[in-house]
Amino acid sequence: MVPHIRPAQLDQWLQDCARHAPGVTPIVLDVREPWEFATASVQPQGFELKHMPMASIPARLHEIPRDRPIACLCHHGGRSAQVAYFLHRQGYEDVVNIAGGIHAWALERDPSVPQY
């Protein structure tokens, strides 16, 4: 089972990550297409932002560290949920999905993020 968090809960997730893995920087894995990433993106604050389109994940799995917490992000949360489940099935233990995606991020965390 992969947990889902809302963008408004990200700060709490980051605090939980720091408690469970001190000194380890979590990753927000943005799985949207390049044009989407160019249209609207988040500013990394307390996490590393890694852009990797969903279709490229299986071939690039070796680029995703297994020892860092990962929160998957897409437009509304559907693709990121699929990637989070895929990573979980591949043995990644600390993975969450950001429910509502970047759309909810703009509403709940940062209104400067463009909506599309």
C-alpha positions as CSV (number, residue, x, y, z in Angstrom):
1,M,0.0,0.0,0.0
2,V,1.4,3.4,-1.0
3,P,0.3,6.3,1.2
4,H,-1.2,9.4,-0.3
5,I,-0.5,12.9,1.0
6,R,-2.0,16.3,0.0
7,P,0.4,19.1,-0.9
8,A,-0.7,20.8,2.3
9,Q,0.7,17.8,4.2
10,L,4.1,18.0,2.5
11,D,5.8,19.9,5.4
12,Q,4.6,17.3,7.8
13,W,5.9,14.5,5.5
14,L,9.3,16.3,5.3
15,Q,9.5,16.5,9.1
16,D,8.6,12.8,9.4
17,C,11.4,12.0,6.8
18,A,13.9,14.1,8.8
19,R,12.9,12.2,12.0
20,H,13.2,8.7,10.4
21,A,16.3,9.5,8.2
22,P,18.3,12.4,9.6
23,G,20.5,14.1,7.1
24,V,18.8,12.4,4.1
25,T,17.2,14.8,1.6
26,P,13.8,13.5,0.3
27,I,13.0,13.6,-3.4
28,V,9.9,15.0,-5.1
29,L,9.8,13.0,-8.3
30,D,7.9,14.9,-10.9
31,V,6.7,12.4,-13.5
32,R,4.9,14.8,-15.9
33,E,5.9,15.4,-19.5
34,P,8.6,18.0,-20.3
35,W,6.1,20.5,-21.6
36,E,4.1,20.2,-18.4
37,F,7.3,20.7,-16.3
38,A,8.2,23.8,-18.3
39,T,4.6,25.2,-17.9
40,A,4.4,24.8,-14.1
41,S,7.0,23.6,-11.6
42,V,7.5,23.7,-7.9
43,Q,10.4,25.2,-6.0
44,P,12.5,22.7,-4.0
45,Q,12.3,23.6,-0.3
46,G,13.6,20.9,1.9
47,F,13.6,18.4,-0.9
48,E,15.4,17.6,-4.2
49,L,13.2,18.0,-7.2
50,K,13.8,15.4,-9.9
51,H,12.0,15.4,-13.2
52,M,11.6,12.1,-14.9
53,P,8.6,11.6,-17.2
54,M,6.5,8.5,-16.3
55,A,7.3,6.6,-19.5
56,S,11.0,6.9,-18.8
57,I,10.9,5.5,-15.3
58,P,11.5,1.8,-16.0
59,A,14.5,2.5,-18.2
60,R,15.9,5.1,-15.7
61,L,15.1,3.2,-12.5
62,H,18.8,3.0,-11.6
63,E,18.7,6.9,-11.3
64,I,16.2,6.8,-8.5
65,P,17.9,6.2,-5.1
66,R,16.4,3.4,-3.0
67,D,17.6,4.9,0.3
68,R,15.8,8.2,0.1
69,P,12.1,9.1,0.7
70,I,10.3,9.8,-2.5
71,A,7.1,11.7,-3.1
72,C,5.7,11.3,-6.6
73,L,4.0,14.3,-8.3
74,C,2.1,14.8,-11.6
75,H,-0.8,17.0,-12.8
76,H,-3.7,15.6,-10.7
77,G,-2.2,12.6,-8.9
78,G,-3.1,9.7,-11.3
79,R,0.2,9.1,-13.1
80,S,2.2,9.8,-9.9
81,A,0.1,7.1,-8.1
82,Q,0.9,4.6,-10.8
83,V,4.6,5.5,-10.5
84,A,4.5,5.3,-6.7
85,Y,2.9,1.8,-6.9
86,F,5.5,0.7,-9.5
87,L,8.3,1.9,-7.3
88,H,6.8,0.1,-4.3
89,R,6.6,-3.1,-6.4
90,Q,10.2,-2.7,-7.3
91,G,11.2,-2.7,-3.7
92,Y,11.3,1.0,-2.9
93,E,10.1,1.2,0.7
94,D,9.6,4.9,1.4
95,V,7.3,6.2,-1.4
96,V,4.2,8.4,-1.2
97,N,1.9,9.9,-3.8
98,I,1.1,13.6,-3.8
99,A,-2.7,13.4,-4.3
100,G,-4.1,16.2,-6.3
101,G,-0.8,16.8,-8.0
102,I,0.6,20.2,-9.0
103,H,-2.9,21.5,-9.5
104,A,-3.6,21.0,-5.8
105,W,-0.1,22.3,-5.0
106,A,-1.0,25.6,-6.6
107,L,-4.2,25.7,-4.6
108,E,-2.9,24.5,-1.2
109,R,0.8,25.5,-1.1
110,D,1.9,28.0,-3.7
111,P,-0.5,30.1,-5.7
112,S,2.3,31.4,-7.9
113,V,2.5,28.0,-9.5
114,P,0.6,28.3,-12.8
115,Q,-2.5,26.1,-13.3
116,Y,-3.1,24.4,-16.6
